[in-house]
């Protein structure tokens, strides 16, 4: 009886802590690339906070981007992103879509990321300046079936920030290079189900 109580307690603790875990060692890396702009002169993103603009644009159509999807490399991949509205002074964004393609192709994306909203950090507080999003969905020719049972997240980490032409402050925005990572994270309910399943198997063996 005591062992059963301990087992149940462990499962309940798994459920409790899962509610506070966004990404950890259990996360499944979906796709990633290092910053492809070796000299920092070719930007991947433009963040424009000027009142008449309020836009986030991005993409890469040159060589040098080594994209990994589920560990499989795609040399000289490229991506395009729909123009994304920045909706307030805090960096909240609207919806958008990002498509990654194999070298030399313009159709049948390797990976498509759609999102309902996001956030671009331009304050430069902390170590990284990033663009990340909420309500994310992955699809594409290289995506493993069944991935959609997990929460999907992504982020671009900016580097080599440069002032916008004609501006003397980063408050107006900037251009930047970027590295990228995306993951699928087990949802709290999934963690609980897995824990309960393990408990049932243990009881059956006994």
C-alpha positions, 0 to 999 in steps of 0.5 A: 500500500505504501509503495502504491501511495508513493507511485501515485504521489510521483505521478501527481508531482509530474502533473504539477510540475508539468504545468510550470514547464514550457521547454526542457530536456523532454522537448523534441527539437524539430528544426534549427539553424545557426546564423548563416550571415557570417560577416553580419552584413546580410540581415535576415530580419527588419524590425520597424517600430516607426509609427508609420510602419510597425512591421516585422519582415524577414527571410533568407534567399542567399547561400550558407543556411544549413537547416536541420529538420529532425536531424536531417541536414539541408544545405543552402536552404532558404525561407520567406515570411509574410509581412507581420504587423507589430500591433503595439509599442510592447512588440506584440505582433499579429499572425503570420507564416514562415516557409522553409524550402530546399536549395533551388526550390520554390514549392513544396515547403520542407517546413511551414510555421503558421502562428496566430500572434507573437512578440518581438523584443527590441528593448535588449534587456537580458542576453537575447533579443528574440522573435517568438510566437504563440498558437504555433502549428508546424506542417510541411514535407519533412514533418513527422506525422503525429507531431501535432499532439504536442505544443509547438514553439519557435524562436529567432535569436537576433544578432548583429543589430544595425540601425535603420537607414536614417535613424540614430536610435534602436527605438525606431527599430533595426535590422539583424541576423538571426539563429533559429530553433523550433521544438515540440513540447509535451503538454501537461496532460500528455505528461500526466497520461504517460505517468499514469500509464507507467503506474498501471504497467507497474501494478500489472507486473506486480 
